[in-house]
Amino acid sequence: MASQDWPTLLDSMSIDTLRFEKLKRLSELEYLEDKSARMQYQEGRSNDEWEQAFDEASARKATGRISNAGG
């Protein structure tokens, strides 16, 4: 739909229809914001888990080198 059609379309819609469309879009926006927040939280947890696993692997590797050097 061309942008020049918007004023005509809006003029042809009733106030109730416009309110409904607004509420529908606000509801969709709220859902997407919630979904985005959950994904960011999950990403943060995954990053924390990866860092912890990396630190543990580095510690095991360092411990392994020390015990091999004395072996």
Phi and psi restraints in degrees (range 20) as a CNS / XPLOR table:
assign (resid 1 and name C) (resid 2 and name N)
       (resid 2 and name CA) (resid 2 and name C) 1.0 -72.4 20.0 2
assign (resid 2 and name N) (resid 2 and name CA)
       (resid 2 and name C) (resid 3 and name N) 1.0 151.6 20.0 2
assign (resid 2 and name C) (resid 3 and name N)
       (resid 3 and name CA) (resid 3 and name C) 1.0 -63.5 20.0 2
assign (resid 3 and name N) (resid 3 and name CA)
       (resid 3 and name C) (resid 4 and name N) 1.0 -26.6 20.0 2
assign (resid 3 and name C) (resid 4 and name N)
       (resid 4 and name CA) (resid 4 and name C) 1.0 -70.7 20.0 2
assign (resid 4 and name N) (resid 4 and name CA)
       (resid 4 and name C) (resid 5 and name N) 1.0 -16.9 20.0 2
assign (resid 4 and name C) (resid 5 and name N)
       (resid 5 and name CA) (resid 5 and name C) 1.0 -81.1 20.0 2
assign (resid 5 and name N) (resid 5 and name CA)
       (resid 5 and name C) (resid 6 and name N) 1.0 -18.3 20.0 2
assign (resid 5 and name C) (resid 6 and name N)
       (resid 6 and name CA) (resid 6 and name C) 1.0 -58.9 20.0 2
assign (resid 6 and name N) (resid 6 and name CA)
       (resid 6 and name C) (resid 7 and name N) 1.0 -48.6 20.0 2
assign (resid 6 and name C) (resid 7 and name N)
       (resid 7 and name CA) (resid 7 and name C) 1.0 -59.1 20.0 2
assign (resid 7 and name N) (resid 7 and name CA)
       (resid 7 and name C) (resid 8 and name N) 1.0 -40.5 20.0 2
assign (resid 7 and name C) (resid 8 and name N)
       (resid 8 and name CA) (resid 8 and name C) 1.0 -65.2 20.0 2
assign (resid 8 and name N) (resid 8 and name CA)
       (resid 8 and name C) (resid 9 and name N) 1.0 -44.0 20.0 2
assign (resid 8 and name C) (resid 9 and name N)
       (resid 9 and name CA) (resid 9 and name C) 1.0 -62.9 20.0 2
assign (resid 9 and name N) (resid 9 and name CA)
       (resid 9 and name C) (resid 10 and name N) 1.0 -45.7 20.0 2
assign (resid 9 and name C) (resid 10 and name N)
       (resid 10 and name CA) (resid 10 and name C) 1.0 -64.1 20.0 2
assign (resid 10 and name N) (resid 10 and name CA)
       (resid 10 and name C) (resid 11 and name N) 1.0 -39.1 20.0 2
assign (resid 10 and name C) (resid 11 and name N)
       (resid 11 and name CA) (resid 11 and name C) 1.0 -64.0 20.0 2
assign (resid 11 and name N) (resid 11 and name CA)
       (resid 11 and name C) (resid 12 and name N) 1.0 -29.5 20.0 2
assign (resid 11 and name C) (resid 12 and name N)
       (resid 12 and name CA) (resid 12 and name C) 1.0 -84.0 20.0 2
assign (resid 12 and name N) (resid 12 and name CA)
       (resid 12 and name C) (resid 13 and name N) 1.0 -11.5 20.0 2
assign (resid 12 and name C) (resid 13 and name N)
       (resid 13 and name CA) (resid 13 and name C) 1.0 -89.7 20.0 2
assign (resid 13 and name N) (resid 13 and name CA)
       (resid 13 and name C) (resid 14 and name N) 1.0 143.5 20.0 2
assign (resid 13 and name C) (resid 14 and name N)
       (resid 14 and name CA) (resid 14 and name C) 1.0 -75.5 20.0 2
assign (resid 14 and name N) (resid 14 and name CA)
       (resid 14 and name C) (resid 15 and name N) 1.0 162.1 20.0 2
assign (resid 14 and name C) (resid 15 and name N)
       (resid 15 and name CA) (resid 15 and name C) 1.0 -59.2 20.0 2
assign (resid 15 and name N) (resid 15 and name CA)
       (resid 15 and name C) (resid 16 and name N) 1.0 -41.4 20.0 2
assign (resid 15 and name C) (resid 16 and name N)
       (resid 16 and name CA) (resid 16 and name C) 1.0 -62.9 20.0 2
assign (resid 16 and name N) (resid 16 and name CA)
       (resid 16 and name C) (resid 17 and name N) 1.0 -40.5 20.0 2
assign (resid 16 and name C) (resid 17 and name N)
       (resid 17 and name CA) (resid 17 and name C) 1.0 -65.8 20.0 2
assign (resid 17 and name N) (resid 17 and name CA)
       (resid 17 and name C) (resid 18 and name N) 1.0 -42.4 20.0 2
assign (resid 17 and name C) (resid 18 and name N)
       (resid 18 and name CA) (resid 18 and name C) 1.0 -62.9 20.0 2
assign (resid 18 and name N) (resid 18 and name CA)
       (resid 18 and name C) (resid 19 and name N) 1.0 -42.3 20.0 2
assign (resid 18 and name C) (resid 19 and name N)
       (resid 19 and name CA) (resid 19 and name C) 1.0 -62.0 20.0 2
assign (resid 19 and name N) (resid 19 and name CA)
       (resid 19 and name C) (resid 20 and name N) 1.0 -44.1 20.0 2
assign (resid 19 and name C) (resid 20 and name N)
       (resid 20 and name CA) (resid 20 and name C) 1.0 -59.4 20.0 2
assign (resid 20 and name N) (resid 20 and name CA)
       (resid 20 and name C) (resid 21 and name N) 1.0 -47.3 20.0 2
assign (resid 20 and name C) (resid 21 and name N)
       (resid 21 and name CA) (resid 21 and name C) 1.0 -62.1 20.0 2
assign (resid 21 and name N) (resid 21 and name CA)
       (resid 21 and name C) (resid 22 and name N) 1.0 -40.3 20.0 2
assign (resid 21 and name C) (resid 22 and name N)
       (resid 22 and name CA) (resid 22 and name C) 1.0 -63.2 20.0 2
assign (resid 22 and name N) (resid 22 and name CA)
       (resid 22 and name C) (resid 23 and name N) 1.0 -48.5 20.0 2
assign (resid 22 and name C) (resid 23 and name N)
       (resid 23 and name CA) (resid 23 and name C) 1.0 -62.5 20.0 2
assign (resid 23 and name N) (resid 23 and name CA)
       (resid 23 and name C) (resid 24 and name N) 1.0 -38.5 20.0 2
assign (resid 23 and name C) (resid 24 and name N)
       (resid 24 and name CA) (resid 24 and name C) 1.0 -61.7 20.0 2
assign (resid 24 and name N) (resid 24 and name CA)
       (resid 24 and name C) (resid 25 and name N) 1.0 -45.3 20.0 2
assign (resid 24 and name C) (resid 25 and name N)
       (resid 25 and name CA) (resid 25 and name C) 1.0 -69.5 20.0 2
assign (resid 25 and name N) (resid 25 and name CA)
       (resid 25 and name C) (resid 26 and name N) 1.0 -36.8 20.0 2
assign (resid 25 and name C) (resid 26 and name N)
       (resid 26 and name CA) (resid 26 and name C) 1.0 -63.8 20.0 2
assign (resid 26 and name N) (resid 26 and name CA)
       (resid 26 and name C) (resid 27 and name N) 1.0 -38.1 20.0 2
assign (resid 26 and name C) (resid 27 and name N)
       (resid 27 and name CA) (resid 27 and name C) 1.0 -65.8 20.0 2
assign (resid 27 and name N) (resid 27 and name CA)
       (resid 27 and name C) (resid 28 and name N) 1.0 -43.0 20.0 2
assign (resid 27 and name C) (resid 28 and name N)
       (resid 28 and name CA) (resid 28 and name C) 1.0 -63.0 20.0 2
assign (resid 28 and name N) (resid 28 and name CA)
       (resid 28 and name C) (resid 29 and name N) 1.0 -40.9 20.0 2
assign (resid 28 and name C) (resid 29 and name N)
       (resid 29 and name CA) (resid 29 and name C) 1.0 -63.5 20.0 2
assign (resid 29 and name N) (resid 29 and name CA)
       (resid 29 and name C) (resid 30 and name N) 1.0 -43.6 20.0 2
assign (resid 29 and name C) (resid 30 and name N)
       (resid 30 and name CA) (resid 30 and name C) 1.0 -61.2 20.0 2
assign (resid 30 and name N) (resid 30 and name CA)
       (resid 30 and name C) (resid 31 and name N) 1.0 -42.8 20.0 2
assign (resid 30 and name C) (resid 31 and name N)
       (resid 31 and name CA) (resid 31 and name C) 1.0 -61.0 20.0 2
assign (resid 31 and name N) (resid 31 and name CA)
       (resid 31 and name C) (resid 32 and name N) 1.0 -46.0 20.0 2
assign (resid 31 and name C) (resid 32 and name N)
       (resid 32 and name CA) (resid 32 and name C) 1.0 -67.6 20.0 2
assign (resid 32 and name N) (resid 32 and name CA)
       (resid 32 and name C) (resid 33 and name N) 1.0 -37.0 20.0 2
assign (resid 32 and name C) (resid 33 and name N)
       (resid 33 and name CA) (resid 33 and name C) 1.0 -65.2 20.0 2
assign (resid 33 and name N) (resid 33 and name CA)
       (resid 33 and name C) (resid 34 and name N) 1.0 -40.0 20.0 2
assign (resid 33 and name C) (resid 34 and name N)
       (resid 34 and name CA) (resid 34 and name C) 1.0 -64.9 20.0 2
assign (resid 34 and name N) (resid 34 and name CA)
       (resid 34 and name C) (resid 35 and name N) 1.0 -43.8 20.0 2
assign (resid 34 and name C) (resid 35 and name N)
       (resid 35 and name CA) (resid 35 and name C) 1.0 -62.8 20.0 2
assign (resid 35 and name N) (resid 35 and name CA)
       (resid 35 and name C) (resid 36 and name N) 1.0 -41.2 20.0 2
assign (resid 35 and name C) (resid 36 and name N)
       (resid 36 and name CA) (resid 36 and name C) 1.0 -63.0 20.0 2
assign (resid 36 and name N) (resid 36 and name CA)
       (resid 36 and name C) (resid 37 and name N) 1.0 -43.4 20.0 2
assign (resid 36 and name C) (resid 37 and name N)
       (resid 37 and name CA) (resid 37 and name C) 1.0 -63.3 20.0 2
assign (resid 37 and name N) (resid 37 and name CA)
       (resid 37 and name C) (resid 38 and name N) 1.0 -41.3 20.0 2
assign (resid 37 and name C) (resid 38 and name N)
       (resid 38 and name CA) (resid 38 and name C) 1.0 -65.0 20.0 2
assign (resid 38 and name N) (resid 38 and name CA)
       (resid 38 and name C) (resid 39 and name N) 1.0 -39.2 20.0 2
assign (resid 38 and name C) (resid 39 and name N)
       (resid 39 and name CA) (resid 39 and name C) 1.0 -67.6 20.0 2
assign (resid 39 and name N) (resid 39 and name CA)
       (resid 39 and name C) (resid 40 and name N) 1.0 -39.0 20.0 2
assign (resid 39 and name C) (resid 40 and name N)
       (resid 40 and name CA) (resid 40 and name C) 1.0 -65.4 20.0 2
assign (resid 40 and name N) (resid 40 and name CA)
       (resid 40 and name C) (resid 41 and name N) 1.0 -38.4 20.0 2
assign (resid 40 and name C) (resid 41 and name N)
       (resid 41 and name CA) (resid 41 and name C) 1.0 -63.6 20.0 2
assign (resid 41 and name N) (resid 41 and name CA)
       (resid 41 and name C) (resid 42 and name N) 1.0 -45.7 20.0 2
assign (resid 41 and name C) (resid 42 and name N)
       (resid 42 and name CA) (resid 42 and name C) 1.0 -63.7 20.0 2
assign (resid 42 and name N) (resid 42 and name CA)
       (resid 42 and name C) (resid 43 and name N) 1.0 -38.2 20.0 2
assign (resid 42 and name C) (resid 43 and name N)
       (resid 43 and name CA) (resid 43 and name C) 1.0 -63.3 20.0 2
assign (resid 43 and name N) (resid 43 and name CA)
       (resid 43 and name C) (resid 44 and name N) 1.0 -42.7 20.0 2
assign (resid 43 and name C) (resid 44 and name N)
       (resid 44 and name CA) (resid 44 and name C) 1.0 -61.6 20.0 2
assign (resid 44 and name N) (resid 44 and name CA)
       (resid 44 and name C) (resid 45 and name N) 1.0 -43.1 20.0 2
assign (resid 44 and name C) (resid 45 and name N)
       (resid 45 and name CA) (resid 45 and name C) 1.0 -63.9 20.0 2
assign (resid 45 and name N) (resid 45 and name CA)
       (resid 45 and name C) (resid 46 and name N) 1.0 -41.3 20.0 2
assign (resid 45 and name C) (resid 46 and name N)
       (resid 46 and name CA) (resid 46 and name C) 1.0 -63.0 20.0 2
assign (resid 46 and name N) (resid 46 and name CA)
       (resid 46 and name C) (resid 47 and name N) 1.0 -41.4 20.0 2
assign (resid 46 and name C) (resid 47 and name N)
       (resid 47 and name CA) (resid 47 and name C) 1.0 -63.4 20.0 2
assign (resid 47 and name N) (resid 47 and name CA)
       (resid 47 and name C) (resid 48 and name N) 1.0 -41.8 20.0 2
assign (resid 47 and name C) (resid 48 and name N)
       (resid 48 and name CA) (resid 48 and name C) 1.0 -62.1 20.0 2
assign (resid 48 and name N) (resid 48 and name CA)
       (resid 48 and name C) (resid 49 and name N) 1.0 -43.7 20.0 2
assign (resid 48 and name C) (resid 49 and name N)
       (resid 49 and name CA) (resid 49 and name C) 1.0 -64.3 20.0 2
assign (resid 49 and name N) (resid 49 and name CA)
       (resid 49 and name C) (resid 50 and name N) 1.0 -39.9 20.0 2
assign (resid 49 and name C) (resid 50 and name N)
       (resid 50 and name CA) (resid 50 and name C) 1.0 -65.1 20.0 2
assign (resid 50 and name N) (resid 50 and name CA)
       (resid 50 and name C) (resid 51 and name N) 1.0 -45.1 20.0 2
assign (resid 50 and name C) (resid 51 and name N)
       (resid 51 and name CA) (resid 51 and name C) 1.0 -61.4 20.0 2
assign (resid 51 and name N) (resid 51 and name CA)
       (resid 51 and name C) (resid 52 and name N) 1.0 -41.3 20.0 2
assign (resid 51 and name C) (resid 52 and name N)
       (resid 52 and name CA) (resid 52 and name C) 1.0 -64.9 20.0 2
assign (resid 52 and name N) (resid 52 and name CA)
       (resid 52 and name C) (resid 53 and name N) 1.0 -43.7 20.0 2
assign (resid 52 and name C) (resid 53 and name N)
       (resid 53 and name CA) (resid 53 and name C) 1.0 -64.1 20.0 2
assign (resid 53 and name N) (resid 53 and name CA)
       (resid 53 and name C) (resid 54 and name N) 1.0 -39.3 20.0 2
assign (resid 53 and name C) (resid 54 and name N)
       (resid 54 and name CA) (resid 54 and name C) 1.0 -64.5 20.0 2
assign (resid 54 and name N) (resid 54 and name CA)
       (resid 54 and name C) (resid 55 and name N) 1.0 -44.5 20.0 2
assign (resid 54 and name C) (resid 55 and name N)
       (resid 55 and name CA) (resid 55 and name C) 1.0 -62.4 20.0 2
assign (resid 55 and name N) (resid 55 and name CA)
       (resid 55 and name C) (resid 56 and name N) 1.0 -41.5 20.0 2
assign (resid 55 and name C) (resid 56 and name N)
       (resid 56 and name CA) (resid 56 and name C) 1.0 -65.3 20.0 2
assign (resid 56 and name N) (resid 56 and name CA)
       (resid 56 and name C) (resid 57 and name N) 1.0 -41.6 20.0 2
assign (resid 56 and name C) (resid 57 and name N)
       (resid 57 and name CA) (resid 57 and name C) 1.0 -66.0 20.0 2
assign (resid 57 and name N) (resid 57 and name CA)
       (resid 57 and name C) (resid 58 and name N) 1.0 -39.5 20.0 2
assign (resid 57 and name C) (resid 58 and name N)
       (resid 58 and name CA) (resid 58 and name C) 1.0 -64.5 20.0 2
assign (resid 58 and name N) (resid 58 and name CA)
       (resid 58 and name C) (resid 59 and name N) 1.0 -40.4 20.0 2
assign (resid 58 and name C) (resid 59 and name N)
       (resid 59 and name CA) (resid 59 and name C) 1.0 -65.6 20.0 2
assign (resid 59 and name N) (resid 59 and name CA)
       (resid 59 and name C) (resid 60 and name N) 1.0 -42.1 20.0 2
assign (resid 59 and name C) (resid 60 and name N)
       (resid 60 and name CA) (resid 60 and name C) 1.0 -63.1 20.0 2
assign (resid 60 and name N) (resid 60 and name CA)
       (resid 60 and name C) (resid 61 and name N) 1.0 -40.8 20.0 2
assign (resid 60 and name C) (resid 61 and name N)
       (resid 61 and name CA) (resid 61 and name C) 1.0 -65.2 20.0 2
assign (resid 61 and name N) (resid 61 and name CA)
       (resid 61 and name C) (resid 62 and name N) 1.0 -43.3 20.0 2
assign (resid 61 and name C) (resid 62 and name N)
       (resid 62 and name CA) (resid 62 and name C) 1.0 -64.7 20.0 2
assign (resid 62 and name N) (resid 62 and name CA)
       (resid 62 and name C) (resid 63 and name N) 1.0 -42.1 20.0 2
assign (resid 62 and name C) (resid 63 and name N)
       (resid 63 and name CA) (resid 63 and name C) 1.0 -64.2 20.0 2
assign (resid 63 and name N) (resid 63 and name CA)
       (resid 63 and name C) (resid 64 and name N) 1.0 -39.4 20.0 2
assign (resid 63 and name C) (resid 64 and name N)
       (resid 64 and name CA) (resid 64 and name C) 1.0 -63.7 20.0 2
assign (resid 64 and name N) (resid 64 and name CA)
       (resid 64 and name C) (resid 65 and name N) 1.0 -38.9 20.0 2
assign (resid 64 and name C) (resid 65 and name N)
       (resid 65 and name CA) (resid 65 and name C) 1.0 -66.5 20.0 2
assign (resid 65 and name N) (resid 65 and name CA)
       (resid 65 and name C) (resid 66 and name N) 1.0 -41.9 20.0 2
assign (resid 65 and name C) (resid 66 and name N)
       (resid 66 and name CA) (resid 66 and name C) 1.0 -64.6 20.0 2
assign (resid 66 and name N) (resid 66 and name CA)
       (resid 66 and name C) (resid 67 and name N) 1.0 -45.9 20.0 2
assign (resid 66 and name C) (resid 67 and name N)
       (resid 67 and name CA) (resid 67 and name C) 1.0 -70.5 20.0 2
assign (resid 67 and name N) (resid 67 and name CA)
       (resid 67 and name C) (resid 68 and name N) 1.0 -30.7 20.0 2
assign (resid 67 and name C) (resid 68 and name N)
       (resid 68 and name CA) (resid 68 and name C) 1.0 -72.1 20.0 2
assign (resid 68 and name N) (resid 68 and name CA)
       (resid 68 and name C) (resid 69 and name N) 1.0 -35.5 20.0 2
assign (resid 68 and name C) (resid 69 and name N)
       (resid 69 and name CA) (resid 69 and name C) 1.0 -68.4 20.0 2
assign (resid 69 and name N) (resid 69 and name CA)
       (resid 69 and name C) (resid 70 and name N) 1.0 -33.1 20.0 2
assign (resid 69 and name C) (resid 70 and name N)
       (resid 70 and name CA) (resid 70 and name C) 1.0 -85.4 20.0 2
assign (resid 70 and name N) (resid 70 and name CA)
       (resid 70 and name C) (resid 71 and name N) 1.0 -13.0 20.0 2
